[in-house]
Amino acid sequence: MECARYALQSSDHAIRFCAVAGDGWIEIAGDEVECRIDDIVSRRPATDVEHSHHATTVWPGRVGAAIGKAVQRLRSGLRQVGRVPTGLNRAGDTKQDIVPFRQGDTYLSIGLDWDDKCQGRIDALKSQYGLHIARMCYDLIPIKFPHLAHPSAVRAMSEGYLEKLCISADVVFCISNRTRSDLAAHLESNGVAMPRLEVVELGGELISKRNGSLPEALLDATFILYVSTIERRKNHAVIIKAYRDLIDRNLSAALPQLVFVGMRGWGVSDLMHDIGNDPQMAERVLFLSDLEDDALAALYNACLFTVFPSHYEGWGLGISESLAHGKFCIASNAGALTEAGKDLVDYVDPLDWQQWSNLLLHHIQDRNGLEQRQRDISARYRPMPWSECARQIFSLTDDARSAISAKHTPTGRT
């Protein structure tokens, strides 16, 4: 959302938004995007729903962009936008009518777009319109760990999504050094020419600085917080196994409540069954979802500390969010999580439940040490502003375009 606002407020570029519709695109007016942002902030329902869209923007002669994961709630809202701008035909008309690009545009797509049916047309449009193309890669989890990814993502990756993306792109943004190295290794192993790869850190500043109310069940409780979609890759199971070990060691009286915040995803039926059928665990785990930002802030501010045991991440916004609230985190050492938490976080092998058990107990019992860690976080951690993340994306896109233009400028001419 903040990145989209930056794009709308930019005075350096003439930005146009477009959206995927079927196997083509339609243009979305800037005020429509701004309206949708306001709706999302106020949680108003979308109106006039007729089509599903994937949000992009276009800078004529400069950059056309999908404001991606950083504004995934914006994209979710735009999928509900049904109003098609005057003068533009709907999906289903001729392809010529639903391509809103102009000669020399730069198309910047930084969303999760592997399910867009129009991706196969990018190469042809690049030649036809002289497009400069910038894309985003968040992670290679569906390739590296297909058993931990949703089948739709695995299918898209197995059909060459990343290879096609990198063949057409002039620059690809990666959200961490880990993602960049994973992508570079994948392209090299598949004989794909490597485009320019740039690392851009995601924003981590707080969306809401207001503190809401705690759920009644937590008003007088001490609790450990894990904010994440509840799915197999996020590895809630290792926390449950570690807690089960502590209970078996007759330490149950010392254990805080576990609070898991996030919508239920895929691959966790066994986990939910195990928790629900273990009375000692069931009474210690509270599931929450669909919280307002203020309510989530209240949970962060009141928790003892947080955990983030994910099997693999391209970055680790959950860690960034915890640190932004001044809260210590115990996290997995997999993927890019060590980049997100640096030396402010304790790291554990995501499969080593015994180490998780011991480290959880240590920080539960050592309250003085925990307070010192959190004072250190407050003193040293400075989250990346989303506006700076957006500025870097736009600036690096311009750099890549300029480098390509210079490369094709004949010697002796400017």
C-alpha positions as CSV (number, residue, x, y, z in Angstrom):
1,M,0.0,0.0,0.0
2,E,2.8,2.4,0.9
3,C,4.6,1.6,-2.3
4,A,1.5,2.3,-4.3
5,R,1.1,5.6,-2.6
6,Y,4.7,6.4,-3.4
7,A,4.0,5.7,-7.0
8,L,0.9,7.8,-7.1
9,Q,2.8,10.7,-5.5
10,S,5.9,10.5,-7.6
11,S,6.7,13.7,-9.4
12,D,9.6,12.2,-11.3
13,H,7.6,9.8,-13.5
14,A,4.3,9.9,-15.4
15,I,2.9,6.7,-13.9
16,R,0.0,4.8,-15.3
17,F,-1.6,1.7,-13.7
18,C,-2.8,-1.3,-15.6
19,A,-4.3,-4.6,-14.6
20,V,-4.3,-8.1,-16.0
21,A,-7.7,-9.1,-17.5
22,G,-7.8,-12.6,-19.1
23,D,-4.8,-12.9,-21.4
24,G,-4.3,-9.1,-21.7
25,W,-4.3,-5.9,-19.8
26,I,-6.5,-2.9,-19.2
27,E,-5.6,0.5,-17.9
28,I,-6.7,1.5,-14.4
29,A,-7.0,5.2,-13.6
30,G,-4.8,6.5,-10.8
31,D,-7.7,7.8,-8.8
32,E,-9.3,4.3,-9.0
33,V,-6.1,2.9,-7.4
34,E,-6.1,5.7,-4.8
35,C,-9.8,4.9,-4.0
36,R,-9.0,1.3,-3.6
37,I,-6.2,2.1,-1.1
38,D,-8.6,4.2,0.9
39,D,-11.1,1.3,0.9
40,I,-8.5,-1.1,2.1
41,V,-7.3,1.2,4.9
42,S,-10.9,1.7,6.1
43,R,-11.8,-2.0,5.3
44,R,-14.7,-0.9,3.1
45,P,-16.0,-3.6,0.7
46,A,-15.3,-3.2,-3.0
47,T,-18.2,-2.1,-5.2
48,D,-19.2,-2.7,-8.8
49,V,-17.4,-6.1,-8.9
50,E,-17.3,-7.5,-12.4
51,H,-13.7,-8.6,-13.1
52,S,-10.6,-10.0,-11.3
53,H,-7.5,-7.9,-11.9
54,H,-3.8,-8.1,-11.1
55,A,-2.6,-4.6,-10.4
56,T,0.2,-3.0,-12.4
57,T,1.3,0.5,-13.2
58,V,2.9,2.1,-16.3
59,W,5.3,5.0,-16.5
60,P,5.0,6.2,-20.1
61,G,8.5,6.0,-21.6
62,R,9.7,5.1,-18.2
63,V,8.2,2.4,-16.0
64,G,5.1,0.1,-15.9
65,A,4.8,-1.6,-12.6
66,A,3.0,-4.2,-10.6
67,I,3.3,-3.1,-7.0
68,G,3.8,-6.6,-5.6
69,K,4.2,-8.3,-2.3
70,A,4.9,-5.1,-0.5
71,V,1.3,-4.1,-1.3
72,Q,-0.4,-7.5,-1.5
73,R,-3.5,-6.1,0.3
74,L,-3.7,-3.5,-2.4
75,R,-3.6,-6.2,-5.1
76,S,-6.3,-8.1,-3.2
77,G,-8.5,-5.1,-3.2
78,L,-7.8,-4.4,-6.9
79,R,-8.9,-7.9,-7.8
80,Q,-12.3,-6.8,-6.8
81,V,-12.3,-3.6,-8.9
82,G,-14.9,-3.9,-11.7
83,R,-15.0,-0.5,-13.2
84,V,-13.2,-0.4,-16.6
85,P,-11.9,3.0,-17.7
86,T,-13.9,4.8,-20.4
87,G,-12.6,4.0,-23.8
88,L,-11.0,0.7,-22.9
89,N,-12.5,-2.6,-23.9
90,R,-13.0,-5.5,-21.5
91,A,-11.1,-8.7,-21.5
92,G,-12.4,-10.9,-24.3
93,D,-12.2,-8.2,-27.0
94,T,-9.3,-8.2,-29.5
95,K,-5.8,-8.3,-27.9
96,Q,-4.9,-5.1,-29.6
97,D,-7.7,-3.3,-27.7
98,I,-6.6,-4.6,-24.3
99,V,-2.9,-3.7,-24.5
100,P,-2.5,-0.3,-22.9
101,F,1.3,0.0,-23.6
102,R,3.0,2.8,-25.5
103,Q,6.2,2.8,-27.4
104,G,9.2,2.9,-25.1
105,D,7.3,2.1,-21.9
106,T,9.0,0.3,-19.1
107,Y,6.9,-2.5,-17.6
108,L,7.6,-3.1,-13.9
109,S,5.8,-6.1,-12.4
110,I,6.7,-6.9,-8.8
111,G,3.7,-9.0,-7.9
112,L,3.1,-12.7,-7.5
113,D,2.1,-13.1,-11.1
114,W,2.9,-16.7,-12.0
115,D,-0.8,-17.4,-12.6
116,D,-1.4,-14.5,-15.1
117,K,-2.4,-15.9,-18.5
118,C,-0.8,-13.0,-20.3
119,Q,2.8,-13.8,-19.3
120,G,3.5,-15.6,-22.5
121,R,2.9,-12.4,-24.5
122,I,5.6,-10.4,-22.8
123,D,8.4,-11.3,-25.2
124,A,6.3,-10.3,-28.3
125,L,5.1,-7.1,-26.7
126,K,8.7,-6.2,-25.7
127,S,9.7,-6.3,-29.3
128,Q,6.6,-4.7,-30.6
129,Y,6.6,-1.7,-28.2
130,G,10.3,-1.5,-27.3
131,L,9.4,-2.3,-23.7
132,H,12.0,-2.3,-21.0
133,I,11.0,-5.0,-18.5
134,A,11.7,-5.2,-14.7
135,R,10.4,-8.1,-12.6
136,M,10.6,-9.4,-9.0
137,C,11.7,-12.7,-7.5
138,Y,10.7,-13.3,-3.9
139,D,12.1,-16.8,-3.4
140,L,12.6,-20.2,-5.1
141,I,10.8,-22.2,-2.5
142,P,8.5,-24.1,-5.0
143,I,11.7,-25.2,-6.8
144,K,13.9,-25.9,-3.8
145,F,11.2,-27.3,-1.5
146,P,8.2,-28.4,-3.6
147,H,6.8,-30.4,-0.7
148,L,6.5,-27.1,1.3
149,A,4.9,-25.0,-1.5
150,H,1.3,-24.8,-2.8
151,P,0.7,-27.1,-5.8
152,S,-0.2,-24.2,-8.0
153,A,3.1,-22.5,-7.4
154,V,5.0,-25.7,-7.9
155,R,3.2,-26.3,-11.2
156,A,4.0,-22.8,-12.4
157,M,7.6,-23.1,-11.6
158,S,7.9,-26.5,-13.2
159,E,6.5,-25.0,-16.4
160,G,9.4,-22.6,-16.6
161,Y,7.9,-19.5,-15.0
162,L,11.2,-18.2,-13.6
163,E,13.2,-19.0,-16.8
164,K,10.7,-17.2,-19.0
165,L,10.6,-14.3,-16.5
166,C,14.4,-13.9,-16.6
167,I,14.7,-14.3,-20.4
168,S,12.4,-11.4,-21.0
169,A,13.5,-9.2,-18.1
170,D,16.1,-6.5,-18.3
171,V,16.4,-6.4,-14.5
172,V,15.1,-8.7,-11.8
173,F,14.7,-7.5,-8.2
174,C,15.4,-10.0,-5.4
175,I,14.3,-9.3,-1.8
176,S,17.4,-10.7,-0.2
177,N,20.9,-11.8,-1.0
178,R,19.8,-15.4,-0.4
179,T,17.1,-15.1,-3.1
180,R,19.6,-13.5,-5.4
181,S,22.1,-16.4,-5.0
182,D,19.3,-19.0,-5.2
183,L,18.1,-17.4,-8.5
184,A,21.6,-17.1,-10.0
185,A,22.4,-20.7,-9.2
186,H,19.1,-21.9,-10.7
187,L,19.6,-19.9,-13.9
188,E,23.2,-21.1,-14.3
189,S,22.2,-24.8,-13.8
190,N,19.5,-24.4,-16.5
191,G,21.6,-22.6,-19.0
192,V,19.6,-19.4,-18.9
193,A,21.3,-16.1,-19.5
194,M,21.4,-14.0,-16.3
195,P,19.7,-10.6,-16.4
196,R,20.8,-7.8,-14.1
197,L,19.9,-8.9,-10.5
198,E,19.4,-6.3,-7.9
199,V,18.7,-6.8,-4.1
200,V,16.0,-4.6,-2.6
201,E,15.1,-4.9,1.1
202,L,11.4,-4.9,1.9
203,G,10.0,-2.2,4.1
204,G,9.6,-3.1,7.8
205,E,8.1,0.0,9.4
206,L,4.9,-0.4,11.4
207,I,1.6,0.0,9.6
208,S,-0.2,1.0,12.8
209,K,1.4,2.8,15.7
210,R,-1.8,2.7,17.7
211,N,-2.3,0.0,20.3
212,G,-5.7,-1.8,20.3
213,S,-7.2,-4.1,22.8
214,L,-6.1,-7.6,23.7
215,P,-8.5,-10.5,23.4
216,E,-10.2,-11.2,26.7
217,A,-8.4,-14.6,27.0
218,L,-5.0,-12.8,27.0
219,L,-5.7,-9.9,29.4
220,D,-3.8,-11.5,32.3
221,A,-1.8,-14.0,30.3
222,T,1.9,-14.3,29.5
223,F,2.3,-15.5,26.0
224,I,4.7,-16.2,23.1
225,L,3.5,-14.9,19.7
226,Y,3.9,-16.3,16.2
227,V,2.4,-14.3,13.4
228,S,2.2,-16.2,10.1
229,T,-0.1,-18.1,7.8
230,I,-0.7,-21.4,9.4
231,E,0.7,-23.7,6.8
232,R,3.2,-26.5,6.6
233,R,6.2,-24.4,5.5
234,K,5.8,-22.1,8.5
235,N,6.7,-25.0,10.8
236,H,4.3,-24.4,13.7
237,A,4.9,-28.1,14.3
238,V,8.4,-27.6,15.7
239,I,7.0,-25.3,18.4
240,I,4.3,-27.8,19.3
241,K,6.9,-30.6,19.5
242,A,9.2,-28.4,21.7
243,Y,6.4,-27.5,24.0
244,R,5.3,-31.1,24.2
245,D,8.8,-31.9,25.3
246,L,8.8,-29.3,28.0
247,I,5.5,-30.6,29.3
248,D,6.9,-34.1,29.4
249,R,9.8,-32.7,31.5
250,N,7.3,-31.6,34.1
251,L,7.8,-27.9,33.2
252,S,4.3,-27.1,32.2
253,A,3.7,-24.7,35.1
254,A,6.4,-22.4,33.7
255,L,5.1,-22.3,30.1
256,P,3.4,-19.2,28.7
257,Q,0.4,-19.4,26.3
258,L,1.2,-19.9,22.6
259,V,-0.6,-17.5,20.3
260,F,-0.7,-18.3,16.6
261,V,-2.0,-15.5,14.5
262,G,-2.8,-16.0,10.8
263,M,-5.3,-17.6,8.5
264,R,-5.3,-21.3,8.1
265,G,-3.5,-22.5,5.0
266,W,-2.8,-25.8,3.5
267,G,-1.0,-28.9,4.7
268,V,-1.8,-28.5,8.5
269,S,-4.6,-31.0,9.0
270,D,-2.4,-33.4,11.0
271,L,-1.1,-30.5,13.1
272,M,-4.5,-29.2,13.9
273,H,-5.7,-32.8,14.7
274,D,-2.7,-33.3,17.1
275,I,-3.3,-30.1,18.9
276,G,-7.0,-30.6,19.2
277,N,-6.6,-34.1,20.6
278,D,-3.9,-33.4,23.1
279,P,-5.7,-31.7,26.1
280,Q,-2.5,-30.3,27.5
281,M,-1.5,-28.7,24.2
282,A,-5.0,-27.6,23.3
283,E,-5.3,-25.5,26.5
284,R,-2.0,-23.8,25.7
285,V,-2.6,-22.8,22.1
286,L,-4.8,-19.9,21.0
287,F,-5.5,-19.4,17.3
288,L,-6.4,-15.9,16.1
289,S,-7.0,-14.6,12.6
290,D,-8.4,-11.6,10.6
291,L,-7.1,-9.0,13.1
292,E,-7.1,-5.3,12.7
293,D,-3.7,-3.7,12.7
294,D,-4.3,-2.1,16.1
295,A,-5.2,-5.5,17.6
296,L,-2.1,-7.1,16.1
297,A,0.0,-4.2,17.6
298,A,-1.5,-4.9,21.0
299,L,-0.4,-8.6,20.7
300,Y,3.2,-7.6,19.8
301,N,3.4,-5.1,22.6
302,A,2.1,-7.5,25.2
303,C,3.9,-10.7,24.2
304,L,6.9,-12.1,26.1
305,F,8.7,-12.6,22.8
306,T,8.1,-14.0,19.3
307,V,9.1,-17.0,17.3
308,F,9.5,-17.6,13.6
309,P,10.5,-21.2,12.9
310,S,9.8,-21.3,9.1
311,H,11.5,-23.9,7.1
312,Y,12.6,-21.3,4.5
313,E,11.9,-17.7,3.6
314,G,13.0,-15.3,0.9
315,W,13.2,-12.6,3.5
316,G,11.3,-12.8,6.8
317,L,8.8,-9.9,7.3
318,G,7.6,-11.6,10.5
319,I,11.0,-11.0,12.0
320,S,11.1,-7.4,10.8
321,E,7.7,-6.8,12.3
322,S,8.7,-8.3,15.6
323,L,11.8,-6.1,15.8
324,A,9.9,-3.0,14.7
325,H,7.8,-3.6,17.8
326,G,10.9,-3.9,19.9
327,K,10.3,-7.6,20.5
328,F,13.0,-10.3,20.7
329,C,12.5,-13.3,18.3
330,I,13.7,-16.8,18.2
331,A,13.9,-17.8,14.5
332,S,14.9,-20.5,12.1
333,N,18.3,-20.1,10.6
334,A,17.0,-21.1,7.1
335,G,16.8,-19.1,4.0
336,A,17.2,-15.3,4.4
337,L,15.9,-15.1,8.0
338,T,19.4,-14.3,9.3
339,E,19.5,-11.3,6.9
340,A,16.2,-10.0,8.3
341,G,17.1,-10.4,12.0
342,K,20.9,-9.9,11.8
343,D,22.5,-10.3,15.3
344,L,19.3,-9.1,17.1
345,V,17.7,-12.6,16.9
346,D,18.6,-16.1,18.2
347,Y,18.6,-18.7,15.4
348,V,17.8,-22.4,15.5
349,D,17.8,-25.2,12.9
350,P,14.1,-25.5,11.9
351,L,14.2,-29.3,12.4
352,D,16.0,-29.4,15.7
353,W,13.0,-29.5,18.1
354,Q,15.3,-30.2,21.1
355,Q,17.3,-27.1,20.5
356,W,14.0,-25.2,20.2
357,S,12.8,-26.7,23.5
358,N,16.0,-25.7,25.3
359,L,16.1,-22.1,23.9
360,L,12.4,-21.5,24.5
361,L,12.9,-22.5,28.1
362,H,16.0,-20.4,28.5
363,H,14.3,-17.2,27.4
364,I,11.1,-18.0,29.3
365,Q,13.1,-18.2,32.5
366,D,15.7,-15.6,32.0
367,R,13.5,-12.5,32.1
368,N,16.4,-10.1,32.9
369,G,18.4,-11.3,29.8
370,L,15.2,-11.0,27.7
371,E,14.7,-7.4,28.8
372,Q,18.3,-6.6,27.9
373,R,17.9,-8.1,24.4
374,Q,14.8,-6.0,23.9
375,R,16.5,-2.8,25.1
376,D,19.2,-3.6,22.5
377,I,16.6,-4.0,19.8
378,S,15.0,-0.6,20.7
379,A,18.4,1.1,20.6
380,R,19.7,-0.4,17.4
381,Y,16.9,-1.6,15.1
382,R,15.8,0.9,12.4
383,P,13.2,-0.6,10.0
384,M,13.4,0.1,6.3
385,P,10.6,2.6,5.4
386,W,8.3,1.3,2.7
387,S,8.8,4.7,0.9
388,E,12.5,4.0,0.7
389,C,11.9,0.5,-0.6
390,A,9.7,1.9,-3.3
391,R,12.3,4.7,-4.1
392,Q,15.0,2.1,-4.5
393,I,12.9,0.0,-6.9
394,F,12.1,3.0,-9.1
395,S,15.6,4.3,-9.0
396,L,17.2,0.9,-9.9
397,T,14.7,0.4,-12.7
398,D,15.7,3.8,-14.1
399,D,19.4,2.8,-13.8
400,A,18.8,-0.5,-15.6
401,R,16.9,1.3,-18.4
402,S,19.7,3.9,-18.7
403,A,22.4,1.2,-18.9
404,I,20.5,-0.6,-21.7
405,S,19.9,2.6,-23.6
406,A,23.6,3.5,-23.3
407,K,24.6,0.1,-24.5
408,H,22.6,0.5,-27.7
409,T,23.6,4.1,-28.3
410,P,26.0,4.2,-31.4
411,T,29.6,5.4,-30.6
412,G,29.9,9.1,-31.1
413,R,26.2,9.8,-30.5
414,T,24.4,10.8,-27.3
